[in-house]
Amino acid sequence: AFDDDPALNYGKDTTDEKCDYVLNTNSKKIHLPDCSSAKSMSDKNREEYFGTKEELLNKGYTECGQCNP
């Protein structure tokens, strides 16, 4: 489990657990895993995604205006 404070995670190797993007399946938004919007979204709308942003854009997803993935 990661600490909520990103500063505490600096330099830690998270590649084995971290997804490329977090999706809001309700709003069809793409977020970076550490985006505050991604952290606060409902679990039922949340999906962790491994892949390219281009694939998501082709599926109709749009980028979060806060984290600009």
N, C-alpha and C positions, 0 to 999 in steps of 0.2 A: 504494500500500500504506500502511496505517496503522501507526503505532507501537503497540507493545503497551501502553504506558503511556497511559491515557486523559487524563492531565493534559497530555500533550504535544499532544493533539489538540484541546484547548479552543479554541473560537473558529474552528476551521477549517470551511470549508463542505464538508460531506460528503453533501449532499442528492443528488448525482448518483450516488453509489455505495451509499448505505446503505438496506437494506431496512427495512420497518416492524417486522417480527418475525423471529426465527429459530425454526424449529420443530424439535422432535425427533420424527421420524416414528415412532420406535419407542415412546417413552413417551407420545406425544401431548401434549407440553407446549409451551406458548408462552413464549418468552423474548424479552427486549429484546436488540438486537444486541450491547450491551456487557456482557451478563450473563456472569459467570465460567463458569456451567454451559454456556452456549451456546458459549463459546470452547473448552471442553475436550471437547465431545461428538465422537463419531466422525463422519467425513465421510459415511459411508453412512447415518447417521440424521439428518443435517442438511439442512434445506431453508430457503432464504431466502424470505420471504413478503412480498408487497406487497398490502396490503388492510386491512380492518378486523378488529379482534379479535372482533367479534360474529359475523362469518362463520366464524371458526375455532371459536368456542364452539359454534356450530350444527353443526359437523362433528365434535363430540365431543372437541375439544382442551380442556385445562385450563391454568390459569395457573401459571407457575413460582412456588413459594413464596419463592424467594430474591430475584428482581428485581421481582416483582409487576407485570407489564406492564399 
